């Protein structure tokens, strides 16, 4: 039986999709940077603040015109092309990150259900 969008997904499936989409967005931004179409600092760092920090990394980018955004992903999902770099974290919250991502994607934060920070 194949999985379709009409079938229920468990939490692991949802997070896997989220992680892959975050990495896809970073890859697209890295290609813009490589072709000098945009300057996009990005990288990953190991979450040493977390008790399971060796299992998790934070992948991040400084979104043009919006600011930093980052996502925790399993360390084994960090691609080889992403440099290990620890940004100067600007203190964003999850709602602020989601607002930044929506704006960078050209989506109205209200339409995306992103609440104000």
DSSP file (Angstrom, degrees, kcal/mol; ACC not computed):
  #  RESIDUE AA STRUCTURE BP1 BP2  ACC     N-H-->O    O-->H-N    N-H-->O    O-->H-N    TCO  KAPPA ALPHA  PHI   PSI    X-CA   Y-CA   Z-CA
    1    1 A X              0   0    0      0, 0.0     2,-0.2     0, 0.0     0, 0.0   0.000 360.0 360.0 360.0 132.3    0.0    0.0    0.0
    2    2 A X        -     0   0    0      1,-0.0     2,-0.5     0, 0.0     0, 0.0  -0.585 360.0-116.4 -90.6 154.2    1.4    3.4   -0.9
    3    3 A X        +     0   0    0     -2,-0.2     2,-0.3     3,-0.0     6,-0.0  -0.753  36.9 177.3 -88.5 132.8    1.2    6.4    1.3
    4    4 A X    >   -     0   0    0     -2,-0.5     3,-1.6     4,-0.1     0, 0.0  -0.817  46.0-102.4-125.3 169.7   -0.8    9.3    0.0
    5    5 A X  T 3  S+     0   0    0     -2,-0.3     4,-0.1     1,-0.3    -2,-0.0   0.703 118.6  63.8 -65.7 -17.4   -1.7   12.7    1.4
    6    6 A X  T 3  S+     0   0    0      2,-0.1     2,-0.3     0, 0.0    -1,-0.3   0.616  88.8  83.5 -82.2 -11.0   -5.1   11.4    2.2
    7    7 A X  S <  S-     0   0    0     -3,-1.6    -4,-0.0     1,-0.1     0, 0.0  -0.680  93.0 -99.2 -91.3 146.9   -3.7    8.8    4.7
    8    8 A X        -     0   0    0     -2,-0.3     2,-0.4     1,-0.0    -1,-0.1  -0.295  35.2-149.8 -63.9 146.9   -2.9    9.8    8.2
    9    9 A X        -     0   0    0     -4,-0.1     2,-0.1    -6,-0.0    -1,-0.0  -0.906   7.4-133.8-115.6 145.4    0.7   10.6    9.1
   10   10 A X     >  -     0   0    0     -2,-0.4     4,-2.1     1,-0.1     3,-0.3  -0.440  35.8 -95.7 -89.7 174.1    2.3   10.1   12.4
   11   11 A X  H  > S+     0   0    0      1,-0.2     4,-2.6     2,-0.2     5,-0.2   0.854 123.7  56.4 -58.6 -38.2    4.5   12.7   14.1
   12   12 A X  H  > S+     0   0    0      1,-0.2     4,-2.3     2,-0.2    -1,-0.2   0.911 107.5  48.6 -61.5 -42.9    7.7   11.1   12.7
   13   13 A X  H  > S+     0   0    0     -3,-0.3     4,-2.3     2,-0.2    -2,-0.2   0.913 111.4  49.6 -62.9 -43.2    6.4   11.5    9.1
   14   14 A X  H  X S+     0   0    0     -4,-2.1     4,-2.3     1,-0.2    -2,-0.2   0.924 112.9  46.2 -64.0 -45.0    5.4   15.1    9.7
   15   15 A X  H  X S+     0   0    0     -4,-2.6     4,-3.0     2,-0.2     5,-0.2   0.881 109.5  54.9 -66.3 -37.6    8.8   16.0   11.2
   16   16 A X  H  X S+     0   0    0     -4,-2.3     4,-2.6    -5,-0.2    -1,-0.2   0.942 110.4  45.9 -59.8 -46.4   10.7   14.2    8.4
   17   17 A X  H  X S+     0   0    0     -4,-2.3     4,-2.5     2,-0.2    -2,-0.2   0.917 113.2  49.9 -61.5 -43.4    8.8   16.2    5.8
   18   18 A X  H  X S+     0   0    0     -4,-2.3     4,-2.4     2,-0.2    -2,-0.2   0.925 111.5  48.5 -61.3 -45.3    9.4   19.4    7.7
   19   19 A X  H  X S+     0   0    0     -4,-3.0     4,-2.4     1,-0.2    -2,-0.2   0.921 112.2  48.2 -62.0 -44.9   13.2   18.6    8.0
   20   20 A X  H  X S+     0   0    0     -4,-2.6     4,-2.3    -5,-0.2    -1,-0.2   0.890 111.7  49.9 -64.6 -38.7   13.4   17.9    4.3
   21   21 A X  H  X S+     0   0    0     -4,-2.5     4,-2.3     2,-0.2    -1,-0.2   0.891 109.8  50.6 -67.6 -38.4   11.6   21.1    3.4
   22   22 A X  H  X S+     0   0    0     -4,-2.4     4,-2.1     2,-0.2    -2,-0.2   0.929 113.0  46.2 -62.6 -44.2   13.9   23.1    5.6
   23   23 A X  H  X S+     0   0    0     -4,-2.4     4,-2.3     2,-0.2    -2,-0.2   0.862 110.3  53.6 -67.9 -35.1   16.9   21.6    4.0
   24   24 A X  H  X S+     0   0    0     -4,-2.3     4,-2.5     2,-0.2    -1,-0.2   0.919 108.5  49.9 -63.4 -43.2   15.5   22.1    0.5
   25   25 A X  H  X S+     0   0    0     -4,-2.3     4,-2.4     1,-0.2    -2,-0.2   0.916 111.2  48.9 -61.6 -42.8   15.0   25.8    1.3
   26   26 A X  H  X S+     0   0    0     -4,-2.1     4,-2.5     2,-0.2    -1,-0.2   0.896 110.0  51.8 -63.9 -39.2   18.6   26.1    2.5
   27   27 A X  H  X S+     0   0    0     -4,-2.3     4,-1.9     2,-0.2    -2,-0.2   0.927 109.7  48.9 -63.0 -44.3   19.8   24.3   -0.6
   28   28 A X  H  X S+     0   0    0     -4,-2.5     4,-1.7     1,-0.2    -2,-0.2   0.917 112.6  48.2 -61.6 -42.8   17.9   26.7   -2.9
   29   29 A X  H  X S+     0   0    0     -4,-2.4     4,-2.2     1,-0.2    -1,-0.2   0.875 108.3  54.8 -64.8 -36.7   19.3   29.7   -0.9
   30   30 A X  H  X S+     0   0    0     -4,-2.5     4,-2.7     1,-0.2    -1,-0.2   0.870 105.9  52.3 -65.6 -34.9   22.8   28.2   -1.2
   31   31 A X  H  X S+     0   0    0     -4,-1.9     4,-1.7     2,-0.2    -1,-0.2   0.889 107.9  50.8 -68.1 -38.4   22.5   28.0   -5.0
   32   32 A X  H  <>S+     0   0    0     -4,-1.7     5,-2.9     2,-0.2     6,-1.0   0.921 112.5  47.7 -60.3 -43.1   21.5   31.7   -5.1
   33   33 A X  H ><5S+     0   0    0     -4,-2.2     3,-1.7     1,-0.2    -2,-0.2   0.919 109.4  52.2 -64.3 -44.8   24.5   32.5   -3.0
   34   34 A X  H 3<5S+     0   0    0     -4,-2.7    -1,-0.2     1,-0.3    -2,-0.2   0.819 111.2  47.5 -62.2 -31.6   26.8   30.4   -5.2
   35   35 A X  T 3<5S-     0   0    0     -4,-1.7    -1,-0.3    -5,-0.1    -2,-0.2   0.203 114.7-116.7 -96.6  15.7   25.6   32.2   -8.3
   36   36 A X  T < 5S+     0   0    0     -3,-1.7    -3,-0.2     2,-0.2     3,-0.1   0.783  81.7 122.5  56.4  31.3   26.0   35.6   -6.6
   37   37 A X  S   <S+     0   0    0     -5,-2.9     2,-0.3     1,-0.4    -4,-0.2   0.641  82.9   1.3 -92.8 -18.5   22.3   36.3   -6.8
   38   38 A X        -     0   0    0     -6,-1.0     2,-0.7    -9,-0.1    -1,-0.4  -0.945  68.6-123.6-162.9 146.3   22.0   36.8   -3.1
   39   39 A X        +     0   0    0     -2,-0.3     2,-0.4    -3,-0.1    -9,-0.1  -0.873  37.5 171.7 -95.1 115.8   24.4   36.8   -0.1
   40   40 A X        -     0   0    0     -2,-0.7     2,-0.1   -11,-0.1    23,-0.1  -0.830  20.3-155.3-131.6  93.6   23.0   34.2    2.3
   41   41 A X        +     0   0    0     -2,-0.4    21,-2.6    21,-0.3     2,-0.3  -0.454  33.1 151.4 -62.6 138.6   25.0   33.2    5.3
   42   42 A X  E     +A   61   0A   0     19,-0.2     2,-0.3    -2,-0.1    19,-0.2  -0.969   5.8 125.6-159.4 169.8   24.1   29.7    6.5
   43   43 A X  E     -A   60   0A   0     17,-1.9    17,-2.6    -2,-0.3     2,-0.3  -0.985  42.5 -96.2 167.9-158.9   25.4   26.7    8.2
   44   44 A X  E     -Ab  59  84A   0     39,-1.5    41,-2.0    -2,-0.3     2,-0.3  -0.977  21.7-168.3-147.5 159.5   24.7   24.3   11.1
   45   45 A X  E     -A   58   0A   0     13,-1.5    13,-3.1    -2,-0.3     2,-0.4  -0.986  32.0-105.2-146.1 152.1   25.9   23.9   14.6
   46   46 A X  E     -A   57   0A   0     -2,-0.3     2,-1.9    11,-0.2    11,-0.2  -0.628  33.9-122.5 -79.4 133.3   25.5   21.1   17.2
   47   47 A X    >   +     0   0    0      9,-1.4     3,-1.2     6,-0.6     9,-0.2  -0.533  40.5 167.5 -79.4  82.2   23.0   21.9   19.8
   48   48 A X  T 3   +     0   0    0     -2,-1.9    -1,-0.2     1,-0.3     5,-0.1   0.603  69.6  68.4 -74.4 -10.9   25.2   21.5   22.9
   49   49 A X  T 3  S+     0   0    0     -3,-0.1     2,-0.3     4,-0.1    -1,-0.3   0.698  88.1  80.9 -77.3 -18.7   22.6   23.2   25.1
   50   50 A X  S X  S-     0   0    0     -3,-1.2     3,-1.9     1,-0.1     4,-0.1  -0.659  84.1-130.9 -89.9 142.3   20.4   20.2   24.6
   51   51 A X  T 3  S+     0   0    0      1,-0.3     3,-0.2    -2,-0.3    -1,-0.1   0.797 115.0  42.2 -60.9 -28.1   20.9   17.1   26.7
   52   52 A X  T >> S+     0   0    0      1,-0.2     3,-2.3     2,-0.1     4,-0.6  -0.119  78.0 136.5-105.3  33.9   20.8   15.1   23.4
   53   53 A X  G X4  +     0   0    0     -3,-1.9     3,-0.6     1,-0.3    -6,-0.6   0.741  62.6  62.1 -57.5 -28.5   22.9   17.6   21.6
   54   54 A X  G 34 S+     0   0    0      1,-0.2    -1,-0.3    -3,-0.2    -2,-0.1   0.706 105.4  49.3 -71.5 -16.5   25.0   15.1   19.8
   55   55 A X  G <4 S+     0   0    0     -3,-2.3    20,-2.4    -8,-0.1     2,-0.4   0.596 110.5  56.7 -93.2 -13.3   21.9   13.8   18.1
   56   56 A X  E <<  - C   0  74A   0     -3,-0.6    -9,-1.4    -4,-0.6     2,-0.3  -0.911  55.3-174.9-126.1 146.3   20.7   17.2   17.0
   57   57 A X  E     -AC  46  73A   0     16,-2.6    16,-2.7    -2,-0.4     2,-0.6  -0.945  23.4-131.1-129.2 155.4   22.0   20.0   14.9
   58   58 A X  E     -AC  45  72A   0    -13,-3.1   -13,-1.5    -2,-0.3     2,-0.4  -0.946  19.3-161.1-105.9 117.6   20.5   23.4   14.2
   59   59 A X  E     +AC  44  71A   0     12,-2.6    12,-2.6    -2,-0.6     2,-0.3  -0.816  23.0 171.8 -94.5 139.7   20.5   24.3   10.5
   60   60 A X  E     -AC  43  70A   0    -17,-2.6   -17,-1.9    -2,-0.4     2,-0.3  -0.950  24.2-169.6-147.9 160.9   20.1   28.0    9.9
   61   61 A X  E     -AC  42  69A   0      8,-2.2     8,-2.0    -2,-0.3     2,-0.9  -0.980  29.4-125.6-147.2 152.7   20.2   30.8    7.3
   62   62 A X  E     - C   0  68A   0    -21,-2.6     6,-0.3    -2,-0.3   -21,-0.3  -0.861  38.9-139.6 -97.1  97.9   20.2   34.5    7.5
   63   63 A X  E >>  - C   0  67A   0      4,-2.4     4,-2.2    -2,-0.9     3,-2.0  -0.360  23.8-102.0 -65.7 129.6   17.2   35.2    5.2
   64   64 A X  T 34 S-     0   0    0      1,-0.3    -1,-0.1     2,-0.2   -24,-0.1  -0.278 101.1  -5.0 -54.1 128.9   17.7   38.2    2.9
   65   65 A X  T 34 S+     0   0    0      1,-0.1    -1,-0.3    -3,-0.1    -2,-0.1   0.383 132.7  62.9  69.9  -1.6   15.8   41.2    4.3
   66   66 A X  T <4 S-     0   0    0     -3,-2.0     2,-0.2     1,-0.2    -2,-0.2   0.738  92.0-125.3-122.7 -37.2   14.2   39.2    7.1
   67   67 A X  E  <  -C   63   0A   0     -4,-2.2    -4,-2.4    33,-0.1    -1,-0.2  -0.706  49.4 -14.3 117.3-171.5   16.8   37.8    9.5
   68   68 A X  E     +C   62   0A   0     -6,-0.3     2,-0.3    -2,-0.2    -6,-0.2  -0.264  48.1 176.4 -71.3 150.7   17.8   34.5   11.0
   69   69 A X  E     +C   61   0A   0     -8,-2.0    -8,-2.2    31,-0.1     2,-0.3  -0.957   7.2 174.3-148.5 138.4   15.8   31.3   10.8
   70   70 A X  E     -C   60   0A   0     -2,-0.3     2,-0.4   -10,-0.2   -10,-0.2  -0.981  13.9-159.9-146.5 157.7   16.9   27.9   12.1
   71   71 A X  E     -C   59   0A   0    -12,-2.6   -12,-2.6    -2,-0.3     2,-0.4  -0.998  22.6-123.4-139.0 138.5   15.5   24.4   12.6
   72   72 A X  E     +C   58   0A   0     -2,-0.4     2,-0.3   -14,-0.2   -14,-0.2  -0.698  39.5 169.9 -77.8 130.1   16.6   21.4   14.7
   73   73 A X  E     -C   57   0A   0    -16,-2.7   -16,-2.6    -2,-0.4     5,-0.1  -0.956  44.1 -85.8-135.2 155.6   17.2   18.4   12.6
   74   74 A X  E >   -C   56   0A   0     -2,-0.3     3,-2.4   -18,-0.2     4,-0.4  -0.394  41.5-121.7 -59.0 138.5   18.8   15.0   13.4
   75   75 A X  G >  S+     0   0    0    -20,-2.4     3,-1.6     1,-0.3    -1,-0.1   0.834 110.3  62.1 -53.1 -36.9   22.5   15.2   13.0
   76   76 A X  G 3  S+     0   0    0    -21,-0.3    -1,-0.3     1,-0.3    -2,-0.1   0.664  97.4  59.9 -68.3 -13.0   22.6   12.5   10.3
   77   77 A X  G <  S+     0   0    0     -3,-2.4     2,-0.4     2,-0.1    -1,-0.3   0.572  74.4 111.4 -88.5  -9.1   20.4   14.7    8.1
   78   78 A X    <   -     0   0    0     -3,-1.6     2,-0.1    -4,-0.4   -34,-0.0  -0.514  69.9-129.7 -68.2 121.2   22.9   17.5    7.9
   79   79 A X    >   -     0   0    0     -2,-0.4     3,-1.3     1,-0.1    -1,-0.1  -0.351  10.4-120.9 -74.2 153.9   24.1   17.6    4.3
   80   80 A X  T 3  S+     0   0    0      1,-0.3    -1,-0.1    -2,-0.1    -2,-0.1   0.787 109.0  61.8 -62.4 -29.4   27.9   17.6    3.5
   81   81 A X  T 3  S+     0   0    0      2,-0.1     2,-0.6     0, 0.0    -1,-0.3   0.649  83.9  90.7 -74.7 -13.9   27.6   20.9    1.5
   82   82 A X  S <  S-     0   0    0     -3,-1.3   -39,-0.1   -39,-0.1     2,-0.1  -0.734  78.0-131.9 -88.1 120.9   26.4   22.8    4.6
   83   83 A X        -     0   0    0     -2,-0.6   -39,-1.5   -41,-0.2     2,-0.9  -0.369  17.0-114.1 -73.5 148.4   29.3   24.4    6.5
   84   84 A X  B     +b   44   0A   0    -41,-0.2     2,-0.3    -2,-0.1   -39,-0.2  -0.733  57.1 148.5 -81.0 111.6   29.6   24.0   10.3
   85   85 A X        -     0   0    0    -41,-2.0     2,-0.7    -2,-0.9   -42,-0.0  -0.994  41.8-143.8-147.3 135.6   29.2   27.5   11.5
   86   86 A X        -     0   0    0     -2,-0.3   -41,-0.1   -43,-0.1    -2,-0.0  -0.904  25.3-150.1-102.0 112.5   27.7   28.9   14.7
   87   87 A X        -     0   0    0     -2,-0.7     2,-1.4     1,-0.1   -44,-0.0  -0.292  29.1-100.0 -75.4 164.8   25.9   32.2   14.0
   88   88 A X        -     0   0    0      2,-0.0    -1,-0.1    -2,-0.0    -2,-0.0  -0.753  49.6-131.0 -80.7  97.4   25.5   35.0   16.5
   89   89 A X        -     0   0    0     -2,-1.4    -3,-0.0     1,-0.2    -1,-0.0  -0.248  13.4-153.9 -55.5 129.2   22.0   34.0   17.4
   90   90 A X        -     0   0    0      1,-0.0    -1,-0.2     2,-0.0    -2,-0.0   0.360  40.5-109.0 -92.6   6.7   19.7   37.1   17.3
   91   91 A X        +     0   0    0      1,-0.2    -2,-0.1     0, 0.0    -1,-0.0   0.647  55.6 168.2  83.9  15.7   17.3   35.8   19.9
   92   92 A X        -     0   0    0      1,-0.1    -1,-0.2     4,-0.1     2,-0.2  -0.263  25.9-137.7 -64.1 149.9   14.3   35.1   17.6
   93   93 A X     >  -     0   0    0      1,-0.1     4,-2.8     0, 0.0     5,-0.2  -0.505  29.6-100.7 -95.0 171.1   11.4   33.1   18.9
   94   94 A X  H  > S+     0   0    0      2,-0.2     4,-2.7     1,-0.2     5,-0.2   0.929 124.5  49.6 -61.5 -44.8    9.6   30.4   17.0
   95   95 A X  H  > S+     0   0    0      1,-0.2     4,-2.1     2,-0.2    -1,-0.2   0.911 112.5  48.4 -60.5 -38.8    6.7   32.7   16.1
   96   96 A X  H  > S+     0   0    0      2,-0.2     4,-2.5     1,-0.2    -2,-0.2   0.917 111.2  50.2 -65.7 -42.4    9.2   35.4   14.9
   97   97 A X  H  X S+     0   0    0     -4,-2.8     4,-2.7     1,-0.2    -2,-0.2   0.939 110.8  49.2 -59.1 -46.6   11.1   32.8   12.8
   98   98 A X  H  X S+     0   0    0     -4,-2.7     4,-2.4     1,-0.2    -1,-0.2   0.868 110.1  51.1 -63.3 -36.1    7.8   31.6   11.2
   99   99 A X  H  X S+     0   0    0     -4,-2.1     4,-2.5    -5,-0.2    -1,-0.2   0.922 111.0  48.7 -64.5 -43.8    6.9   35.2   10.4
  100  100 A X  H  X S+     0   0    0     -4,-2.5     4,-2.7     2,-0.2    -2,-0.2   0.911 112.0  48.4 -61.6 -43.8   10.4   35.8    8.8
  101  101 A X  H  X S+     0   0    0     -4,-2.7     4,-1.9     2,-0.2    -1,-0.2   0.921 111.2  50.3 -64.7 -43.6   10.0   32.6    6.8
  102  102 A X  H  <>S+     0   0    0     -4,-2.4     5,-3.2     1,-0.2     4,-0.4   0.944 113.4  45.3 -59.6 -47.8    6.5   33.5    5.6
  103  103 A X  H ><5S+     0   0    0     -4,-2.5     3,-1.2     1,-0.2    -2,-0.2   0.907 111.8  51.4 -63.7 -41.7    7.7   37.0    4.6
  104  104 A X  H 3<5S+     0   0    0     -4,-2.7    -1,-0.2     1,-0.3    -2,-0.2   0.828 110.7  50.1 -63.9 -30.2   10.8   35.6    2.8
  105  105 A X  T 3<5S-     0   0    0     -4,-1.9    -1,-0.3    -5,-0.2    -2,-0.2   0.487 118.5-113.3 -85.1  -3.5    8.5   33.2    1.0
  106  106 A X  T < 5S+     0   0    0     -3,-1.2     2,-0.4    -4,-0.4    -3,-0.2   0.769  72.4 136.7  77.0  25.6    6.2   36.0   -0.1
  107  107 A X      < -     0   0    0     -5,-3.2     2,-0.4    -6,-0.2    -1,-0.3  -0.889  62.5-114.5-109.4 135.8    3.4   34.7    2.0
  108  108 A X     >  -     0   0    0     -2,-0.4     4,-1.8     1,-0.2     3,-0.3  -0.532  22.8-140.5 -64.2 121.4    1.1   36.9    4.2
  109  109 A X  T  4>S+     0   0    0     -2,-0.4     5,-2.9     1,-0.2     4,-0.3   0.853 101.9  54.1 -55.6 -35.0    1.9   35.8    7.8
  110  110 A X  T >45S+     0   0    0      1,-0.2     3,-1.2     3,-0.2    -1,-0.2   0.920 107.4  49.5 -64.8 -42.2   -1.8   36.2    8.7
  111  111 A X  T 345S+     0   0    0     -3,-0.3    -1,-0.2     1,-0.3    -2,-0.2   0.818 110.2  52.1 -64.7 -29.9   -2.8   33.9    5.8
  112  112 A X  T 3<5S-     0   0    0     -4,-1.8    -1,-0.3     2,-0.1    -2,-0.2   0.487 115.8-116.9 -84.0  -3.3   -0.1   31.4    7.0
  113  113 A X  T < 5 +     0   0    0     -3,-1.2     2,-0.6    -4,-0.3    -3,-0.2   0.769  59.6 156.1  74.1  25.2   -1.6   31.5   10.5
  114  114 A X      < -     0   0    0     -5,-2.9    -1,-0.3    -6,-0.2     2,-0.1  -0.757  33.7-143.1 -88.0 119.8    1.6   32.9   12.0
  115  115 A X        -     0   0    0     -2,-0.6   -16,-0.2    -3,-0.1     2,-0.1  -0.467  26.1 -95.5 -81.3 155.5    0.9   34.7   15.2
  116  116 A X              0   0    0      1,-0.1    -1,-0.1    -2,-0.1   -20,-0.1  -0.403 360.0 360.0 -67.7 142.7    2.7   37.9   16.1
  117  117 A X              0   0    0    -22,-0.2    -1,-0.1    -2,-0.1   -21,-0.1   0.502 360.0 360.0 -70.4 360.0    5.7   37.4   18.4
